[in-house]
Amino acid sequence: MSHTKKTRTTVDIYGKTYTIIGDENVHHTRLVASIVDDKMNEIHQANKSLDTTRLAVLTAVNTVNDYLKLKDDYDLLLKKIEEKEDL
Amino acid sequence: MSHTKKTRTTVDIYGKTYTIIGDENVHHTRLVASIVDDKMNEIHQANKSLDTTRLAVLTAVNTVNDYLKLKDDYDLLLKKIEEKEDL
């Protein structure tokens, strides 16, 4: 565990209040919360019958999917750099 | 919108069944679902009083946070490649 100072940030996501404790600054945590809120609203617009739990789970599913795609791109880029350095 | 064939995959995440429709193959979608399920269990272990909706929202918050960190790393790497190419 790190011993850096933790920040506590209160944010609203999809009508509920959350206190997020972490290493990130308040500005960053608010940005993350607003992205989650936007994504939940977006999925709600596409499928209005989903309850809040399902909306949040599907938001997490979408984001993990985006993460894995970006990770593939990142690894490709890293390989490209390593190949260049080998020349 | 793309016209590629969509796959439908049924997955279990934190005790509920979801049908995920997307461009990804079944194997990939199951991997994504298992990552979300693991994260929800992890957050539940750290804070057992959270209800499922809050757990799901905090899982989404964590995944978006991880995504943004990786995006920063990706952008740094891209900048590094561009600088090398300018030499």
Backbone of each chain as nested JSON, in Angstrom:
{
  "chains": [
    {"id": "A", "residues": [
      {"number": 1, "name": "MET", "atoms": {"N": [0.84, -1.2, 0.0], "CA": [0.0, 0.0, 0.0], "C": [0.877, 1.253, 0.0]}},
      {"number": 2, "name": "SER", "atoms": {"N": [0.465, 2.259, -0.72], "CA": [1.263, 3.471, -0.75], "C": [0.906, 4.365, 0.447]}},
      {"number": 3, "name": "HIS", "atoms": {"N": [1.818, 5.259, 0.777], "CA": [1.57, 6.139, 1.909], "C": [1.328, 7.569, 1.458]}},
      {"number": 4, "name": "THR", "atoms": {"N": [0.998, 7.74, 0.158], "CA": [0.722, 9.089, -0.314], "C": [-0.613, 9.541, 0.27]}},
      {"number": 5, "name": "LYS", "atoms": {"N": [-0.773, 10.87, 0.313], "CA": [-1.98, 11.425, 0.917], "C": [-3.188, 11.119, 0.021]}},
      {"number": 6, "name": "LYS", "atoms": {"N": [-4.25, 10.584, 0.626], "CA": [-5.446, 10.265, -0.148], "C": [-6.363, 11.49, -0.194]}},
      {"number": 7, "name": "THR", "atoms": {"N": [-7.023, 11.656, -1.348], "CA": [-8.006, 12.734, -1.43], "C": [-9.412, 12.121, -1.34]}},
      {"number": 8, "name": "ARG", "atoms": {"N": [-10.347, 12.885, -0.794], "CA": [-11.745, 12.472, -0.734], "C": [-12.526, 13.428, -1.613]}},
      {"number": 9, "name": "THR", "atoms": {"N": [-13.207, 12.885, -2.6], "CA": [-13.973, 13.747, -3.502], "C": [-15.421, 13.274, -3.53]}},
      {"number": 10, "name": "THR", "atoms": {"N": [-16.345, 14.208, -3.381], "CA": [-17.77, 13.857, -3.444], "C": [-18.291, 14.188, -4.835]}},
      {"number": 11, "name": "VAL", "atoms": {"N": [-18.877, 13.192, -5.47], "CA": [-19.369, 13.377, -6.842], "C": [-20.796, 12.833, -6.952]}},
      {"number": 12, "name": "ASP", "atoms": {"N": [-21.527, 13.326, -7.94], "CA": [-22.852, 12.769, -8.248], "C": [-22.761, 11.962, -9.525]}},
      {"number": 13, "name": "ILE", "atoms": {"N": [-23.243, 10.72, -9.447], "CA": [-23.282, 9.895, -10.651], "C": [-24.677, 9.292, -10.75]}},
      {"number": 14, "name": "TYR", "atoms": {"N": [-25.345, 9.604, -11.836], "CA": [-26.677, 9.074, -12.116], "C": [-27.607, 9.224, -10.9]}},
      {"number": 15, "name": "GLY", "atoms": {"N": [-27.59, 10.43, -10.328], "CA": [-28.542, 10.768, -9.268], "C": [-28.178, 10.308, -7.872]}},
      {"number": 16, "name": "LYS", "atoms": {"N": [-27.017, 9.671, -7.698], "CA": [-26.584, 9.3, -6.35], "C": [-25.241, 9.959, -6.037]}},
      {"number": 17, "name": "THR", "atoms": {"N": [-25.02, 10.176, -4.753], "CA": [-23.781, 10.815, -4.323], "C": [-22.779, 9.75, -3.878]}},
      {"number": 18, "name": "TYR", "atoms": {"N": [-21.544, 9.9, -4.33], "CA": [-20.466, 8.964, -3.977], "C": [-19.281, 9.743, -3.426]}},
      {"number": 19, "name": "THR", "atoms": {"N": [-18.627, 9.17, -2.419], "CA": [-17.373, 9.741, -1.954], "C": [-16.255, 8.845, -2.454]}},
      {"number": 20, "name": "ILE", "atoms": {"N": [-15.421, 9.391, -3.315], "CA": [-14.346, 8.612, -3.919], "C": [-13.048, 8.945, -3.187]}},
      {"number": 21, "name": "ILE", "atoms": {"N": [-12.411, 7.904, -2.655], "CA": [-11.144, 8.103, -1.944], "C": [-10.03, 7.523, -2.808]}},
      {"number": 22, "name": "GLY", "atoms": {"N": [-9.003, 8.332, -3.079], "CA": [-7.943, 7.807, -3.938], "C": [-6.761, 8.741, -4.021]}},
      {"number": 23, "name": "ASP", "atoms": {"N": [-5.815, 8.343, -4.889], "CA": [-4.591, 9.13, -5.038], "C": [-4.762, 10.275, -6.028]}},
      {"number": 24, "name": "GLU", "atoms": {"N": [-5.868, 10.253, -6.759], "CA": [-6.059, 11.245, -7.824], "C": [-6.506, 12.579, -7.224]}},
      {"number": 25, "name": "ASN", "atoms": {"N": [-6.26, 13.674, -7.966], "CA": [-6.737, 14.96, -7.477], "C": [-8.245, 15.112, -7.757]}},
      {"number": 26, "name": "VAL", "atoms": {"N": [-8.823, 16.115, -7.095], "CA": [-10.274, 16.323, -7.163], "C": [-10.737, 16.512, -8.611]}},
      {"number": 27, "name": "HIS", "atoms": {"N": [-9.968, 17.284, -9.364], "CA": [-10.325, 17.571, -10.756], "C": [-10.416, 16.274, -11.577]}},
      {"number": 28, "name": "HIS", "atoms": {"N": [-9.413, 15.407, -11.395], "CA": [-9.383, 14.147, -12.144], "C": [-10.568, 13.256, -11.754]}},
      {"number": 29, "name": "THR", "atoms": {"N": [-10.841, 13.176, -10.443], "CA": [-11.945, 12.317, -9.982], "C": [-13.28, 12.816, -10.528]}},
      {"number": 30, "name": "ARG", "atoms": {"N": [-13.453, 14.151, -10.578], "CA": [-14.699, 14.701, -11.135], "C": [-14.824, 14.389, -12.618]}},
      {"number": 31, "name": "LEU", "atoms": {"N": [-13.691, 14.413, -13.317], "CA": [-13.706, 14.066, -14.746], "C": [-14.147, 12.611, -14.92]}},
      {"number": 32, "name": "VAL", "atoms": {"N": [-13.55, 11.707, -14.131], "CA": [-13.898, 10.277, -14.209], "C": [-15.394, 10.099, -13.926]}},
      {"number": 33, "name": "ALA", "atoms": {"N": [-15.886, 10.751, -12.862], "CA": [-17.305, 10.627, -12.493], "C": [-18.202, 11.124, -13.623]}},
      {"number": 34, "name": "SER", "atoms": {"N": [-17.808, 12.223, -14.268], "CA": [-18.675, 12.764, -15.323], "C": [-18.668, 11.853, -16.558]}},
      {"number": 35, "name": "ILE", "atoms": {"N": [-17.528, 11.174, -16.805], "CA": [-17.488, 10.213, -17.923], "C": [-18.441, 9.044, -17.629]}},
      {"number": 36, "name": "VAL", "atoms": {"N": [-18.402, 8.533, -16.384], "CA": [-19.287, 7.414, -16.017], "C": [-20.75, 7.85, -16.121]}},
      {"number": 37, "name": "ASP", "atoms": {"N": [-21.057, 9.036, -15.616], "CA": [-22.424, 9.564, -15.673], "C": [-22.897, 9.684, -17.128]}},
      {"number": 38, "name": "ASP", "atoms": {"N": [-22.034, 10.232, -17.987], "CA": [-22.383, 10.37, -19.415], "C": [-22.651, 9.011, -20.048]}},
      {"number": 39, "name": "LYS", "atoms": {"N": [-21.764, 8.048, -19.744], "CA": [-21.908, 6.724, -20.36], "C": [-23.193, 6.047, -19.897]}},
      {"number": 40, "name": "MET", "atoms": {"N": [-23.514, 6.201, -18.598], "CA": [-24.75, 5.593, -18.091], "C": [-25.966, 6.215, -18.764]}},
      {"number": 41, "name": "ASN", "atoms": {"N": [-25.931, 7.54, -18.935], "CA": [-27.046, 8.209, -19.619], "C": [-27.163, 7.76, -21.075]}},
      {"number": 42, "name": "GLU", "atoms": {"N": [-26.006, 7.566, -21.712], "CA": [-25.971, 7.136, -23.111], "C": [-26.604, 5.74, -23.256]}},
      {"number": 43, "name": "ILE", "atoms": {"N": [-26.207, 4.814, -22.363], "CA": [-26.742, 3.448, -22.431], "C": [-28.234, 3.453, -22.069]}},
      {"number": 44, "name": "HIS", "atoms": {"N": [-28.612, 4.327, -21.137], "CA": [-30.036, 4.444, -20.776], "C": [-30.862, 4.896, -21.986]}},
      {"number": 45, "name": "GLN", "atoms": {"N": [-30.323, 5.847, -22.75], "CA": [-31.039, 6.33, -23.937], "C": [-31.261, 5.211, -24.943]}},
      {"number": 46, "name": "ALA", "atoms": {"N": [-30.264, 4.301, -25.03], "CA": [-30.343, 3.213, -26.009], "C": [-31.239, 2.077, -25.518]}},
      {"number": 47, "name": "ASN", "atoms": {"N": [-31.407, 1.979, -24.192], "CA": [-32.199, 0.866, -23.642], "C": [-32.843, 1.312, -22.326]}},
      {"number": 48, "name": "LYS", "atoms": {"N": [-34.025, 1.909, -22.455], "CA": [-34.638, 2.57, -21.297], "C": [-35.176, 1.625, -20.235]}},
      {"number": 49, "name": "SER", "atoms": {"N": [-35.223, 0.33, -20.539], "CA": [-35.781, -0.593, -19.545], "C": [-34.739, -1.097, -18.538]}},
      {"number": 50, "name": "LEU", "atoms": {"N": [-33.468, -0.738, -18.741], "CA": [-32.419, -1.242, -17.834], "C": [-32.458, -0.528, -16.488]}},
      {"number": 51, "name": "ASP", "atoms": {"N": [-32.334, -1.299, -15.402], "CA": [-32.246, -0.651, -14.092], "C": [-30.825, -0.116, -13.87]}},
      {"number": 52, "name": "THR", "atoms": {"N": [-30.659, 0.648, -12.779], "CA": [-29.387, 1.357, -12.566], "C": [-28.2, 0.394, -12.415]}},
      {"number": 53, "name": "THR", "atoms": {"N": [-28.411, -0.73, -11.729], "CA": [-27.312, -1.693, -11.567], "C": [-26.846, -2.209, -12.924]}},
      {"number": 54, "name": "ARG", "atoms": {"N": [-27.83, -2.61, -13.746], "CA": [-27.468, -3.137, -15.071], "C": [-26.784, -2.055, -15.92]}},
      {"number": 55, "name": "LEU", "atoms": {"N": [-27.29, -0.821, -15.818], "CA": [-26.678, 0.288, -16.557], "C": [-25.217, 0.463, -16.159]}},
      {"number": 56, "name": "ALA", "atoms": {"N": [-24.962, 0.418, -14.841], "CA": [-23.593, 0.607, -14.357], "C": [-22.711, -0.57, -14.764]}},
      {"number": 57, "name": "VAL", "atoms": {"N": [-23.244, -1.799, -14.676], "CA": [-22.45, -2.971, -15.07], "C": [-22.112, -2.885, -16.562]}},
      {"number": 58, "name": "LEU", "atoms": {"N": [-23.088, -2.497, -17.378], "CA": [-22.819, -2.403, -18.819], "C": [-21.84, -1.261, -19.13]}},
      {"number": 59, "name": "THR", "atoms": {"N": [-21.875, -0.211, -18.328], "CA": [-20.886, 0.867, -18.472], "C": [-19.489, 0.324, -18.184]}},
      {"number": 60, "name": "ALA", "atoms": {"N": [-19.381, -0.478, -17.115], "CA": [-18.087, -1.088, -16.796], "C": [-17.65, -2.041, -17.913]}},
      {"number": 61, "name": "VAL", "atoms": {"N": [-18.585, -2.821, -18.449], "CA": [-18.276, -3.751, -19.558], "C": [-17.738, -2.963, -20.758]}},
      {"number": 62, "name": "ASN", "atoms": {"N": [-18.429, -1.878, -21.122], "CA": [-17.985, -1.066, -22.264], "C": [-16.588, -0.501, -22.036]}},
      {"number": 63, "name": "THR", "atoms": {"N": [-16.352, -0.023, -20.812], "CA": [-15.063, 0.61, -20.536], "C": [-13.933, -0.407, -20.52]}},
      {"number": 64, "name": "VAL", "atoms": {"N": [-14.182, -1.591, -19.94], "CA": [-13.148, -2.634, -19.94], "C": [-12.844, -3.036, -21.393]}},
      {"number": 65, "name": "ASN", "atoms": {"N": [-13.877, -3.1, -22.207], "CA": [-13.683, -3.412, -23.625], "C": [-12.802, -2.353, -24.3]}},
      {"number": 66, "name": "ASP", "atoms": {"N": [-13.109, -1.084, -24.057], "CA": [-12.293, 0.014, -24.602], "C": [-10.861, -0.081, -24.074]}},
      {"number": 67, "name": "TYR", "atoms": {"N": [-10.727, -0.436, -22.786], "CA": [-9.403, -0.551, -22.174], "C": [-8.574, -1.63, -22.893]}},
      {"number": 68, "name": "LEU", "atoms": {"N": [-9.189, -2.784, -23.116], "CA": [-8.441, -3.882, -23.752], "C": [-8.018, -3.525, -25.179]}},
      {"number": 69, "name": "LYS", "atoms": {"N": [-8.903, -2.795, -25.882], "CA": [-8.545, -2.361, -27.25], "C": [-7.354, -1.408, -27.211]}},
      {"number": 70, "name": "LEU", "atoms": {"N": [-7.419, -0.449, -26.291], "CA": [-6.331, 0.525, -26.154], "C": [-5.041, -0.185, -25.735]}},
      {"number": 71, "name": "LYS", "atoms": {"N": [-5.167, -1.209, -24.878], "CA": [-3.998, -1.972, -24.416], "C": [-3.329, -2.676, -25.603]}},
      {"number": 72, "name": "ASP", "atoms": {"N": [-4.136, -3.215, -26.521], "CA": [-3.59, -3.841, -27.737], "C": [-2.815, -2.806, -28.547]}},
      {"number": 73, "name": "ASP", "atoms": {"N": [-3.421, -1.609, -28.722], "CA": [-2.764, -0.534, -29.479], "C": [-1.462, -0.126, -28.793]}},
      {"number": 74, "name": "TYR", "atoms": {"N": [-1.525, -0.03, -27.469], "CA": [-0.353, 0.363, -26.681], "C": [0.78, -0.653, -26.88]}},
      {"number": 75, "name": "ASP", "atoms": {"N": [0.441, -1.93, -26.788], "CA": [1.453, -2.983, -26.93], "C": [2.073, -2.985, -28.334]}},
      {"number": 76, "name": "LEU", "atoms": {"N": [1.239, -2.705, -29.338], "CA": [1.735, -2.625, -30.718], "C": [2.739, -1.485, -30.867]}},
      {"number": 77, "name": "LEU", "atoms": {"N": [2.378, -0.347, -30.261], "CA": [3.22, 0.842, -30.321], "C": [4.558, 0.583, -29.621]}},
      {"number": 78, "name": "LEU", "atoms": {"N": [4.48, -0.107, -28.492], "CA": [5.676, -0.437, -27.718], "C": [6.597, -1.342, -28.549]}},
      {"number": 79, "name": "LYS", "atoms": {"N": [5.988, -2.293, -29.231], "CA": [6.75, -3.22, -30.075], "C": [7.437, -2.441, -31.208]}},
      {"number": 80, "name": "LYS", "atoms": {"N": [6.707, -1.486, -31.764], "CA": [7.234, -0.654, -32.851], "C": [8.469, 0.119, -32.36]}},
      {"number": 81, "name": "ILE", "atoms": {"N": [8.383, 0.687, -31.162], "CA": [9.508, 1.425, -30.586], "C": [10.701, 0.491, -30.371]}},
      {"number": 82, "name": "GLU", "atoms": {"N": [10.44, -0.687, -29.817], "CA": [11.524, -1.635, -29.543], "C": [12.219, -2.071, -30.831]}},
      {"number": 83, "name": "GLU", "atoms": {"N": [11.438, -2.273, -31.877], "CA": [12.013, -2.655, -33.168], "C": [12.911, -1.548, -33.717]}},
      {"number": 84, "name": "LYS", "atoms": {"N": [12.446, -0.3, -33.57], "CA": [13.236, 0.839, -34.03], "C": [14.558, 0.921, -33.275]}},
      {"number": 85, "name": "GLU", "atoms": {"N": [14.486, 0.651, -31.962], "CA": [15.684, 0.752, -31.127], "C": [16.689, -0.352, -31.43]}},
      {"number": 86, "name": "ASP", "atoms": {"N": [16.182, -1.453, -31.999], "CA": [17.056, -2.57, -32.345], "C": [17.836, -2.311, -33.624]}},
      {"number": 87, "name": "LEU", "atoms": {"N": [17.402, -1.318, -34.407], "CA": [18.037, -1.089, -35.718], "C": [19.457, -0.546, -35.568]}}
    ]},
    {"id": "B", "residues": [
      {"number": 1, "name": "MET", "atoms": {"N": [-22.862, 3.716, -38.381], "CA": [-22.988, 2.343, -37.869], "C": [-22.366, 1.34, -38.852]}},
      {"number": 2, "name": "SER", "atoms": {"N": [-21.7, 0.365, -38.278], "CA": [-21.065, -0.611, -39.147], "C": [-22.065, -1.702, -39.519]}},
      {"number": 3, "name": "HIS", "atoms": {"N": [-21.76, -2.403, -40.57], "CA": [-22.665, -3.456, -41.025], "C": [-22.066, -4.838, -40.801]}},
      {"number": 4, "name": "THR", "atoms": {"N": [-21.035, -4.908, -39.936], "CA": [-20.463, -6.218, -39.655], "C": [-21.455, -7.015, -38.825]}},
      {"number": 5, "name": "LYS", "atoms": {"N": [-21.291, -8.344, -38.875], "CA": [-22.22, -9.242, -38.17], "C": [-22.023, -9.08, -36.661]}},
      {"number": 6, "name": "LYS", "atoms": {"N": [-23.119, -8.865, -35.937], "CA": [-23.049, -8.716, -34.482], "C": [-23.123, -10.098, -33.827]}},
      {"number": 7, "name": "THR", "atoms": {"N": [-22.387, -10.255, -32.741], "CA": [-22.517, -11.496, -31.977], "C": [-23.332, -11.209, -30.714]}},
      {"number": 8, "name": "ARG", "atoms": {"N": [-24.059, -12.201, -30.248], "CA": [-24.799, -12.106, -28.985], "C": [-24.154, -13.077, -28.019]}},
      {"number": 9, "name": "THR", "atoms": {"N": [-23.701, -12.589, -26.89], "CA": [-23.058, -13.464, -25.912], "C": [-23.773, -13.303, -24.575]}},
      {"number": 10, "name": "THR", "atoms": {"N": [-24.113, -14.412, -23.96], "CA": [-24.75, -14.365, -22.648], "C": [-23.685, -14.617, -21.591]}},
      {"number": 11, "name": "VAL", "atoms": {"N": [-23.602, -13.697, -20.636], "CA": [-22.577, -13.81, -19.588], "C": [-23.227, -13.587, -18.223]}},
      {"number": 12, "name": "ASP", "atoms": {"N": [-22.582, -14.1, -17.167], "CA": [-23.012, -13.813, -15.798], "C": [-22.029, -12.85, -15.161]}},
      {"number": 13, "name": "ILE", "atoms": {"N": [-22.55, -11.762, -14.623], "CA": [-21.694, -10.819, -13.902], "C": [-22.35, -10.552, -12.551]}},
      {"number": 14, "name": "TYR", "atoms": {"N": [-21.636, -10.88, -11.502], "CA": [-22.095, -10.639, -10.128], "C": [-23.533, -11.134, -9.931]}},
      {"number": 15, "name": "GLY", "atoms": {"N": [-23.768, -12.371, -10.396], "CA": [-25.053, -13.025, -10.127], "C": [-26.204, -12.653, -11.042]}},
      {"number": 16, "name": "LYS", "atoms": {"N": [-25.95, -11.785, -12.023], "CA": [-27.014, -11.465, -12.981], "C": [-26.574, -11.841, -14.382]}},
      {"number": 17, "name": "THR", "atoms": {"N": [-27.549, -12.165, -15.216], "CA": [-27.247, -12.572, -16.583], "C": [-27.413, -11.383, -17.528]}},
      {"number": 18, "name": "TYR", "atoms": {"N": [-26.44, -11.206, -18.395], "CA": [-26.465, -10.112, -19.374], "C": [-26.278, -10.683, -20.772]}},
      {"number": 19, "name": "THR", "atoms": {"N": [-26.998, -10.135, -21.728], "CA": [-26.747, -10.486, -23.126], "C": [-26.019, -9.309, -23.755]}},
      {"number": 20, "name": "ILE", "atoms": {"N": [-24.771, -9.565, -24.152], "CA": [-23.95, -8.497, -24.714], "C": [-23.963, -8.646, -26.239]}},
      {"number": 21, "name": "ILE", "atoms": {"N": [-24.365, -7.585, -26.903], "CA": [-24.405, -7.603, -28.37], "C": [-23.286, -6.699, -28.872]}},
      {"number": 22, "name": "GLY", "atoms": {"N": [-22.432, -7.23, -29.749], "CA": [-21.329, -6.389, -30.214], "C": [-20.556, -7.033, -31.346]}},
      {"number": 23, "name": "ASP", "atoms": {"N": [-19.464, -6.361, -31.712], "CA": [-18.633, -6.837, -32.824], "C": [-17.598, -7.846, -32.353]}},
      {"number": 24, "name": "GLU", "atoms": {"N": [-17.43, -7.973, -31.053], "CA": [-16.371, -8.833, -30.508], "C": [-16.802, -10.291, -30.556]}},
      {"number": 25, "name": "ASN", "atoms": {"N": [-15.791, -11.201, -30.555], "CA": [-16.155, -12.608, -30.516], "C": [-16.538, -13.028, -29.096]}},
      {"number": 26, "name": "VAL", "atoms": {"N": [-17.163, -14.206, -29.018], "CA": [-17.695, -14.7, -27.742], "C": [-16.584, -14.788, -26.69]}},
      {"number": 27, "name": "HIS", "atoms": {"N": [-15.409, -15.28, -27.103], "CA": [-14.292, -15.45, -26.174], "C": [-13.908, -14.105, -25.551]}},
      {"number": 28, "name": "HIS", "atoms": {"N": [-13.798, -13.084, -26.404], "CA": [-13.409, -11.749, -25.93], "C": [-14.466, -11.19, -24.962]}},
      {"number": 29, "name": "THR", "atoms": {"N": [-15.735, -11.334, -25.319], "CA": [-16.803, -10.796, -24.466], "C": [-16.805, -11.485, -23.101]}},
      {"number": 30, "name": "ARG", "atoms": {"N": [-16.544, -12.812, -23.09], "CA": [-16.487, -13.541, -21.807], "C": [-15.317, -13.05, -20.959]}},
      {"number": 31, "name": "LEU", "atoms": {"N": [-14.193, -12.748, -21.623], "CA": [-13.035, -12.212, -20.898], "C": [-13.396, -10.872, -20.245]}},
      {"number": 32, "name": "VAL", "atoms": {"N": [-14.027, -9.98, -21.026], "CA": [-14.426, -8.67, -20.505], "C": [-15.367, -8.849, -19.311]}},
      {"number": 33, "name": "ALA", "atoms": {"N": [-16.353, -9.727, -19.465], "CA": [-17.323, -9.96, -18.379], "C": [-16.625, -10.48, -17.13]}},
      {"number": 34, "name": "SER", "atoms": {"N": [-15.638, -11.368, -17.301], "CA": [-14.974, -11.933, -16.124], "C": [-14.12, -10.875, -15.425]}},
      {"number": 35, "name": "ILE", "atoms": {"N": [-13.56, -9.931, -16.196], "CA": [-12.79, -8.837, -15.583], "C": [-13.733, -7.962, -14.739]}},
      {"number": 36, "name": "VAL", "atoms": {"N": [-14.91, -7.64, -15.289], "CA": [-15.87, -6.805, -14.545], "C": [-16.34, -7.551, -13.287]}},
      {"number": 37, "name": "ASP", "atoms": {"N": [-16.641, -8.838, -13.431], "CA": [-17.074, -9.656, -12.291], "C": [-15.992, -9.672, -11.198]}},
      {"number": 38, "name": "ASP", "atoms": {"N": [-14.735, -9.866, -11.593], "CA": [-13.617, -9.866, -10.635], "C": [-13.524, -8.529, -9.907]}},
      {"number": 39, "name": "LYS", "atoms": {"N": [-13.65, -7.431, -10.673], "CA": [-13.527, -6.097, -10.07], "C": [-14.657, -5.858, -9.065]}},
      {"number": 40, "name": "MET", "atoms": {"N": [-15.865, -6.304, -9.423], "CA": [-16.989, -6.105, -8.497], "C": [-16.76, -6.889, -7.206]}},
      {"number": 41, "name": "ASN", "atoms": {"N": [-16.256, -8.111, -7.335], "CA": [-15.968, -8.913, -6.143], "C": [-14.866, -8.282, -5.291]}},
      {"number": 42, "name": "GLU", "atoms": {"N": [-13.868, -7.731, -5.976], "CA": [-12.75, -7.074, -5.297], "C": [-13.261, -5.871, -4.477]}},
      {"number": 43, "name": "ILE", "atoms": {"N": [-14.097, -5.035, -5.102], "CA": [-14.62, -3.848, -4.41], "C": [-15.566, -4.276, -3.277]}},
      {"number": 44, "name": "HIS", "atoms": {"N": [-16.323, -5.343, -3.502], "CA": [-17.198, -5.864, -2.443], "C": [-16.377, -6.317, -1.233]}},
      {"number": 45, "name": "GLN", "atoms": {"N": [-15.242, -6.994, -1.491], "CA": [-14.395, -7.453, -0.385], "C": [-13.864, -6.274, 0.439]}},
      {"number": 46, "name": "ALA", "atoms": {"N": [-13.571, -5.164, -0.28], "CA": [-13.009, -4.007, 0.404], "C": [-14.081, -3.197, 1.142]}},
      {"number": 47, "name": "ASN", "atoms": {"N": [-15.338, -3.341, 0.736], "CA": [-16.403, -2.541, 1.354], "C": [-17.724, -3.31, 1.266]}},
      {"number": 48, "name": "LYS", "atoms": {"N": [-17.942, -4.166, 2.256], "CA": [-19.062, -5.109, 2.168], "C": [-20.436, -4.476, 2.358]}},
      {"number": 49, "name": "SER", "atoms": {"N": [-20.471, -3.188, 2.772], "CA": [-21.781, -2.581, 3.005], "C": [-22.378, -1.964, 1.736]}},
      {"number": 50, "name": "LEU", "atoms": {"N": [-21.61, -1.962, 0.636], "CA": [-22.123, -1.329, -0.59], "C": [-23.214, -2.184, -1.227]}},
      {"number": 51, "name": "ASP", "atoms": {"N": [-24.303, -1.547, -1.657], "CA": [-25.309, -2.31, -2.403], "C": [-24.821, -2.528, -3.848]}},
      {"number": 52, "name": "THR", "atoms": {"N": [-25.531, -3.379, -4.559], "CA": [-25.04, -3.788, -5.884], "C": [-24.944, -2.618, -6.864]}},
      {"number": 53, "name": "THR", "atoms": {"N": [-25.888, -1.675, -6.769], "CA": [-25.839, -0.531, -7.69], "C": [-24.576, 0.297, -7.441]}},
      {"number": 54, "name": "ARG", "atoms": {"N": [-24.313, 0.6, -6.158], "CA": [-23.117, 1.387, -5.832], "C": [-21.843, 0.639, -6.212]}},
      {"number": 55, "name": "LEU", "atoms": {"N": [-21.865, -0.667, -5.977], "CA": [-20.735, -1.508, -6.345], "C": [-20.476, -1.424, -7.861]}},
      {"number": 56, "name": "ALA", "atoms": {"N": [-21.566, -1.504, -8.623], "CA": [-21.438, -1.465, -10.083], "C": [-20.94, -0.098, -10.54]}},
      {"number": 57, "name": "VAL", "atoms": {"N": [-21.458, 0.978, -9.925], "CA": [-21.033, 2.331, -10.312], "C": [-19.553, 2.524, -9.962]}},
      {"number": 58, "name": "LEU", "atoms": {"N": [-19.134, 2.059, -8.784], "CA": [-17.723, 2.219, -8.402], "C": [-16.805, 1.365, -9.282]}},
      {"number": 59, "name": "THR", "atoms": {"N": [-17.311, 0.23, -9.744], "CA": [-16.545, -0.578, -10.7], "C": [-16.364, 0.198, -11.999]}},
      {"number": 60, "name": "ALA", "atoms": {"N": [-17.43, 0.849, -12.446], "CA": [-17.341, 1.665, -13.657], "C": [-16.352, 2.818, -13.439]}},
      {"number": 61, "name": "VAL", "atoms": {"N": [-16.395, 3.436, -12.268], "CA": [-15.462, 4.528, -11.951], "C": [-14.016, 4.019, -12.022]}},
      {"number": 62, "name": "ASN", "atoms": {"N": [-13.754, 2.878, -11.412], "CA": [-12.397, 2.311, -11.44], "C": [-11.927, 2.004, -12.853]}},
      {"number": 63, "name": "THR", "atoms": {"N": [-12.819, 1.449, -13.658], "CA": [-12.397, 1.072, -15.014], "C": [-12.122, 2.318, -15.863]}},
      {"number": 64, "name": "VAL", "atoms": {"N": [-12.952, 3.364, -15.689], "CA": [-12.709, 4.607, -16.445], "C": [-11.378, 5.222, -15.99]}},
      {"number": 65, "name": "ASN", "atoms": {"N": [-11.116, 5.163, -14.701], "CA": [-9.849, 5.684, -14.18], "C": [-8.654, 4.928, -14.804]}},
      {"number": 66, "name": "ASP", "atoms": {"N": [-8.734, 3.609, -14.824], "CA": [-7.671, 2.791, -15.44], "C": [-7.508, 3.144, -16.918]}},
      {"number": 67, "name": "TYR", "atoms": {"N": [-8.649, 3.363, -17.592], "CA": [-8.605, 3.697, -19.014], "C": [-7.859, 5.015, -19.229]}},
      {"number": 68, "name": "LEU", "atoms": {"N": [-8.192, 6.018, -18.422], "CA": [-7.556, 7.336, -18.591], "C": [-6.051, 7.275, -18.326]}},
      {"number": 69, "name": "LYS", "atoms": {"N": [-5.647, 6.459, -17.338], "CA": [-4.215, 6.306, -17.051], "C": [-3.496, 5.68, -18.241]}},
      {"number": 70, "name": "LEU", "atoms": {"N": [-4.099, 4.611, -18.786], "CA": [-3.5, 3.952, -19.945], "C": [-3.452, 4.906, -21.136]}},
      {"number": 71, "name": "LYS", "atoms": {"N": [-4.499, 5.732, -21.283], "CA": [-4.552, 6.698, -22.389], "C": [-3.392, 7.695, -22.265]}},
      {"number": 72, "name": "ASP", "atoms": {"N": [-3.097, 8.134, -21.054], "CA": [-1.958, 9.04, -20.831], "C": [-0.652, 8.357, -21.247]}},
      {"number": 73, "name": "ASP", "atoms": {"N": [-0.477, 7.082, -20.815], "CA": [0.73, 6.333, -21.179], "C": [0.837, 6.18, -22.691]}},
      {"number": 74, "name": "TYR", "atoms": {"N": [-0.303, 5.896, -23.303], "CA": [-0.34, 5.707, -24.761], "C": [0.083, 7.0, -25.472]}},
      {"number": 75, "name": "ASP", "atoms": {"N": [-0.478, 8.122, -25.014], "CA": [-0.161, 9.41, -25.642], "C": [1.319, 9.772, -25.477]}},
      {"number": 76, "name": "LEU", "atoms": {"N": [1.876, 9.437, -24.303], "CA": [3.307, 9.691, -24.058], "C": [4.178, 8.885, -25.024]}},
      {"number": 77, "name": "LEU", "atoms": {"N": [3.794, 7.622, -25.199], "CA": [4.534, 6.724, -26.079], "C": [4.464, 7.217, -27.528]}},
      {"number": 78, "name": "LEU", "atoms": {"N": [3.294, 7.68, -27.906], "CA": [3.078, 8.194, -29.254], "C": [3.962, 9.423, -29.494]}},
      {"number": 79, "name": "LYS", "atoms": {"N": [4.033, 10.279, -28.49], "CA": [4.856, 11.487, -28.571], "C": [6.328, 11.095, -28.72]}},
      {"number": 80, "name": "LYS", "atoms": {"N": [6.73, 10.062, -27.969], "CA": [8.11, 9.586, -28.012], "C": [8.454, 9.091, -29.429]}},
      {"number": 81, "name": "ILE", "atoms": {"N": [7.53, 8.363, -30.036], "CA": [7.746, 7.866, -31.404], "C": [7.857, 9.036, -32.37]}},
      {"number": 82, "name": "GLU", "atoms": {"N": [6.957, 10.006, -32.238], "CA": [6.964, 11.156, -33.144], "C": [8.268, 11.946, -33.021]}},
      {"number": 83, "name": "GLU", "atoms": {"N": [8.762, 12.09, -31.792], "CA": [10.025, 12.803, -31.594], "C": [11.183, 12.063, -32.251]}},
      {"number": 84, "name": "LYS", "atoms": {"N": [11.177, 10.739, -32.127], "CA": [12.243, 9.929, -32.747], "C": [12.213, 10.098, -34.262]}},
      {"number": 85, "name": "GLU", "atoms": {"N": [10.97, 10.137, -34.81], "CA": [10.84, 10.248, -36.26], "C": [11.277, 11.601, -36.785]}},
      {"number": 86, "name": "ASP", "atoms": {"N": [11.233, 12.596, -35.915], "CA": [11.644, 13.948, -36.311], "C": [13.159, 14.099, -36.359]}},
      {"number": 87, "name": "LEU", "atoms": {"N": [13.897, 13.154, -35.754], "CA": [15.352, 13.302, -35.666], "C": [16.012, 13.142, -37.038]}}
    ]}
  ]
}
